[in-house]
Amino acid sequence: MSLLAVGTLAFDSIETPFEKRTDVLGGSATHFAYAARLFGPVELVGVIGTDFPEETLKAMSRAGIGVRGVETAPGKTFRWAGRYEADWNTRHTLDTQLNVFEHFDPKVPTAQRGARFVFLANAQPEVQMRALAQMRAPELVVCDTMNLWIDIKLGALEELLRKVHGLVVNEEEARMLSGRRNLFQAAKVLLAKGPRFVILKKGEHGAFLLGRDVRFALPSYPVEDVVDPTGAGDSFAGGFMGHLAAVGEVTPAALRRAMLCGTATASFCVEGFSTEGLERTDRKGLDARVAELASLVTP
Ligand code: AMP
């Protein structure tokens, strides 16, 4: 087992310009896992409440996601509600209920502490750090975060940044965290805080990888019918880390290829609500999109 993720499993309520869905399966770790499983085994560490259907956990397991590190706590599962503007790139968080996640103390099962690749999906920075502290000697640790944690947990987040190799953030988060408006200046400031590389997600405009020894930019895959962008960032990370864990190396070439894999994977996520788009996808469909994306950017 080489890839492990810690983060939220959630019920999301989502309003798009076209549709509204209540209490669908979501969570940063959930989206990540549904993406990463397309590349190989992935193990989850997280918490659910007693309201989380047993059948959903079984379905995750059948999809190839290891759920031994998912614990059930008394109370309700994490809930998040959001609304998208017509341009899709603007999202408003309407509600966040931490519920059982508020006092979550992650416990990485002993058998999984040797994972070589670790993704600290969006969660309280303290939870991310406590999970990381249990890992033996991971080769690549990448973390995500969100405006909420930048607002209320900045000190802990800065401490976390000193311990990770990679950071995945969107434009708004990069600006908040660095205090710079220009994204390249922002990336420089973020790199000085610890990570070896930063990935700046620009929604439908694609993503930049800015590191000490590698720079790469990619547009998003051209999706004609966006249904729900929730989880696109986590799915990108799932494809990105899934590829690196599968090839077992973190060279500049592998990082570039991982950007293609992450971008293609995220494009499936936005084609359905919740994890539906990713669940409909198989390796063949994914490989075809990776190849198409590569040809799109090759002269
Ligand atoms: P993304 O669209 O990639 O930013 O991820 C959205 C997912 O993150 C949703 O399924 C939410 O359940 C989850 N989420 C939203 N807010 C938070 C938060 N503050 N901490 C952890 N997970 C969150």
Residues whose N, C-alpha, C, O or C-beta is under 5 A from the ligand:
A	BS01	AMP	T8 A10 D12 G26 G27 S28 W80 N122 A123 M146 L148 P229 T230 G231 A232 G233 D234
